Amino acid sequence: MHGSISFNLLNSSTNYWTGQGILGDSSQAYAFFAGASVTLPGTLDRVRITTVNGTDAFDSGSINILMEG
């Protein structure tokens, strides 16, 4: 899988976030488009990268996280 996902804080007083992204699979002819929004109960202070069932290993590629504040 290759692609980009972005999260944006739209309202800091309510912790309202949006997310959008596009991912593709270079071995097949399809792409995933995603969008979401959520109001968090508190300040976002961590990000966790995990797999569907939480036990698979991340075995190749790279992840880059950029935070602007």
MODELLER restraints for C-alpha pairs under 7 A, 6 or more apart:
rsr = mdl.restraints
at = mdl.atoms
rsr.add(forms.Gaussian(group=physical.xy_distance, feature=features.Distance(at['CA:1:A'], at['CA:23:A']), mean=6.39, stdev=0.5))
rsr.add(forms.Gaussian(group=physical.xy_distance, feature=features.Distance(at['CA:1:A'], at['CA:24:A']), mean=5.50, stdev=0.5))
rsr.add(forms.Gaussian(group=physical.xy_distance, feature=features.Distance(at['CA:1:A'], at['CA:25:A']), mean=4.60, stdev=0.5))
rsr.add(forms.Gaussian(group=physical.xy_distance, feature=features.Distance(at['CA:1:A'], at['CA:26:A']), mean=6.83, stdev=0.5))
rsr.add(forms.Gaussian(group=physical.xy_distance, feature=features.Distance(at['CA:2:A'], at['CA:23:A']), mean=5.45, stdev=0.5))
rsr.add(forms.Gaussian(group=physical.xy_distance, feature=features.Distance(at['CA:2:A'], at['CA:24:A']), mean=5.35, stdev=0.5))
rsr.add(forms.Gaussian(group=physical.xy_distance, feature=features.Distance(at['CA:2:A'], at['CA:25:A']), mean=6.30, stdev=0.5))
rsr.add(forms.Gaussian(group=physical.xy_distance, feature=features.Distance(at['CA:3:A'], at['CA:22:A']), mean=5.60, stdev=0.5))
rsr.add(forms.Gaussian(group=physical.xy_distance, feature=features.Distance(at['CA:3:A'], at['CA:23:A']), mean=4.19, stdev=0.5))
rsr.add(forms.Gaussian(group=physical.xy_distance, feature=features.Distance(at['CA:3:A'], at['CA:24:A']), mean=6.17, stdev=0.5))
rsr.add(forms.Gaussian(group=physical.xy_distance, feature=features.Distance(at['CA:4:A'], at['CA:21:A']), mean=5.51, stdev=0.5))
rsr.add(forms.Gaussian(group=physical.xy_distance, feature=features.Distance(at['CA:4:A'], at['CA:22:A']), mean=5.75, stdev=0.5))
rsr.add(forms.Gaussian(group=physical.xy_distance, feature=features.Distance(at['CA:4:A'], at['CA:23:A']), mean=6.42, stdev=0.5))
rsr.add(forms.Gaussian(group=physical.xy_distance, feature=features.Distance(at['CA:5:A'], at['CA:20:A']), mean=5.73, stdev=0.5))
rsr.add(forms.Gaussian(group=physical.xy_distance, feature=features.Distance(at['CA:5:A'], at['CA:21:A']), mean=4.05, stdev=0.5))
rsr.add(forms.Gaussian(group=physical.xy_distance, feature=features.Distance(at['CA:5:A'], at['CA:22:A']), mean=6.56, stdev=0.5))
rsr.add(forms.Gaussian(group=physical.xy_distance, feature=features.Distance(at['CA:6:A'], at['CA:19:A']), mean=5.56, stdev=0.5))
rsr.add(forms.Gaussian(group=physical.xy_distance, feature=features.Distance(at['CA:6:A'], at['CA:20:A']), mean=5.57, stdev=0.5))
rsr.add(forms.Gaussian(group=physical.xy_distance, feature=features.Distance(at['CA:6:A'], at['CA:21:A']), mean=6.19, stdev=0.5))
rsr.add(forms.Gaussian(group=physical.xy_distance, feature=features.Distance(at['CA:7:A'], at['CA:17:A']), mean=6.79, stdev=0.5))
rsr.add(forms.Gaussian(group=physical.xy_distance, feature=features.Distance(at['CA:7:A'], at['CA:18:A']), mean=5.69, stdev=0.5))
rsr.add(forms.Gaussian(group=physical.xy_distance, feature=features.Distance(at['CA:7:A'], at['CA:19:A']), mean=4.33, stdev=0.5))
rsr.add(forms.Gaussian(group=physical.xy_distance, feature=features.Distance(at['CA:7:A'], at['CA:20:A']), mean=6.75, stdev=0.5))
rsr.add(forms.Gaussian(group=physical.xy_distance, feature=features.Distance(at['CA:8:A'], at['CA:17:A']), mean=5.54, stdev=0.5))
rsr.add(forms.Gaussian(group=physical.xy_distance, feature=features.Distance(at['CA:8:A'], at['CA:18:A']), mean=5.35, stdev=0.5))
rsr.add(forms.Gaussian(group=physical.xy_distance, feature=features.Distance(at['CA:8:A'], at['CA:19:A']), mean=6.33, stdev=0.5))
rsr.add(forms.Gaussian(group=physical.xy_distance, feature=features.Distance(at['CA:9:A'], at['CA:15:A']), mean=6.85, stdev=0.5))
rsr.add(forms.Gaussian(group=physical.xy_distance, feature=features.Distance(at['CA:9:A'], at['CA:16:A']), mean=6.01, stdev=0.5))
rsr.add(forms.Gaussian(group=physical.xy_distance, feature=features.Distance(at['CA:9:A'], at['CA:17:A']), mean=4.49, stdev=0.5))
rsr.add(forms.Gaussian(group=physical.xy_distance, feature=features.Distance(at['CA:9:A'], at['CA:18:A']), mean=6.62, stdev=0.5))
rsr.add(forms.Gaussian(group=physical.xy_distance, feature=features.Distance(at['CA:10:A'], at['CA:16:A']), mean=5.65, stdev=0.5))
rsr.add(forms.Gaussian(group=physical.xy_distance, feature=features.Distance(at['CA:10:A'], at['CA:17:A']), mean=5.62, stdev=0.5))
rsr.add(forms.Gaussian(group=physical.xy_distance, feature=features.Distance(at['CA:14:A'], at['CA:39:A']), mean=6.75, stdev=0.5))
rsr.add(forms.Gaussian(group=physical.xy_distance, feature=features.Distance(at['CA:15:A'], at['CA:39:A']), mean=5.45, stdev=0.5))
rsr.add(forms.Gaussian(group=physical.xy_distance, feature=features.Distance(at['CA:15:A'], at['CA:40:A']), mean=5.41, stdev=0.5))
rsr.add(forms.Gaussian(group=physical.xy_distance, feature=features.Distance(at['CA:15:A'], at['CA:42:A']), mean=6.70, stdev=0.5))
rsr.add(forms.Gaussian(group=physical.xy_distance, feature=features.Distance(at['CA:15:A'], at['CA:43:A']), mean=6.55, stdev=0.5))
rsr.add(forms.Gaussian(group=physical.xy_distance, feature=features.Distance(at['CA:16:A'], at['CA:38:A']), mean=5.82, stdev=0.5))
rsr.add(forms.Gaussian(group=physical.xy_distance, feature=features.Distance(at['CA:16:A'], at['CA:39:A']), mean=4.25, stdev=0.5))
rsr.add(forms.Gaussian(group=physical.xy_distance, feature=features.Distance(at['CA:16:A'], at['CA:40:A']), mean=6.49, stdev=0.5))
rsr.add(forms.Gaussian(group=physical.xy_distance, feature=features.Distance(at['CA:17:A'], at['CA:37:A']), mean=5.56, stdev=0.5))
rsr.add(forms.Gaussian(group=physical.xy_distance, feature=features.Distance(at['CA:17:A'], at['CA:38:A']), mean=5.39, stdev=0.5))
rsr.add(forms.Gaussian(group=physical.xy_distance, feature=features.Distance(at['CA:17:A'], at['CA:39:A']), mean=6.16, stdev=0.5))
rsr.add(forms.Gaussian(group=physical.xy_distance, feature=features.Distance(at['CA:18:A'], at['CA:36:A']), mean=5.68, stdev=0.5))
rsr.add(forms.Gaussian(group=physical.xy_distance, feature=features.Distance(at['CA:18:A'], at['CA:37:A']), mean=4.18, stdev=0.5))
rsr.add(forms.Gaussian(group=physical.xy_distance, feature=features.Distance(at['CA:18:A'], at['CA:38:A']), mean=6.49, stdev=0.5))
rsr.add(forms.Gaussian(group=physical.xy_distance, feature=features.Distance(at['CA:19:A'], at['CA:35:A']), mean=5.46, stdev=0.5))
rsr.add(forms.Gaussian(group=physical.xy_distance, feature=features.Distance(at['CA:19:A'], at['CA:36:A']), mean=5.15, stdev=0.5))
rsr.add(forms.Gaussian(group=physical.xy_distance, feature=features.Distance(at['CA:19:A'], at['CA:37:A']), mean=6.14, stdev=0.5))
rsr.add(forms.Gaussian(group=physical.xy_distance, feature=features.Distance(at['CA:20:A'], at['CA:34:A']), mean=5.40, stdev=0.5))
rsr.add(forms.Gaussian(group=physical.xy_distance, feature=features.Distance(at['CA:20:A'], at['CA:35:A']), mean=4.28, stdev=0.5))
rsr.add(forms.Gaussian(group=physical.xy_distance, feature=features.Distance(at['CA:20:A'], at['CA:36:A']), mean=6.54, stdev=0.5))
rsr.add(forms.Gaussian(group=physical.xy_distance, feature=features.Distance(at['CA:21:A'], at['CA:33:A']), mean=5.87, stdev=0.5))
rsr.add(forms.Gaussian(group=physical.xy_distance, feature=features.Distance(at['CA:21:A'], at['CA:34:A']), mean=5.14, stdev=0.5))
rsr.add(forms.Gaussian(group=physical.xy_distance, feature=features.Distance(at['CA:21:A'], at['CA:35:A']), mean=6.56, stdev=0.5))
rsr.add(forms.Gaussian(group=physical.xy_distance, feature=features.Distance(at['CA:22:A'], at['CA:31:A']), mean=6.97, stdev=0.5))
rsr.add(forms.Gaussian(group=physical.xy_distance, feature=features.Distance(at['CA:22:A'], at['CA:32:A']), mean=5.57, stdev=0.5))
rsr.add(forms.Gaussian(group=physical.xy_distance, feature=features.Distance(at['CA:22:A'], at['CA:33:A']), mean=4.60, stdev=0.5))
rsr.add(forms.Gaussian(group=physical.xy_distance, feature=features.Distance(at['CA:22:A'], at['CA:34:A']), mean=6.32, stdev=0.5))
rsr.add(forms.Gaussian(group=physical.xy_distance, feature=features.Distance(at['CA:23:A'], at['CA:31:A']), mean=5.61, stdev=0.5))
rsr.add(forms.Gaussian(group=physical.xy_distance, feature=features.Distance(at['CA:23:A'], at['CA:32:A']), mean=5.05, stdev=0.5))
rsr.add(forms.Gaussian(group=physical.xy_distance, feature=features.Distance(at['CA:23:A'], at['CA:33:A']), mean=6.61, stdev=0.5))
rsr.add(forms.Gaussian(group=physical.xy_distance, feature=features.Distance(at['CA:24:A'], at['CA:30:A']), mean=6.16, stdev=0.5))
rsr.add(forms.Gaussian(group=physical.xy_distance, feature=features.Distance(at['CA:24:A'], at['CA:31:A']), mean=4.21, stdev=0.5))
rsr.add(forms.Gaussian(group=physical.xy_distance, feature=features.Distance(at['CA:24:A'], at['CA:32:A']), mean=6.12, stdev=0.5))
rsr.add(forms.Gaussian(group=physical.xy_distance, feature=features.Distance(at['CA:25:A'], at['CA:31:A']), mean=6.62, stdev=0.5))
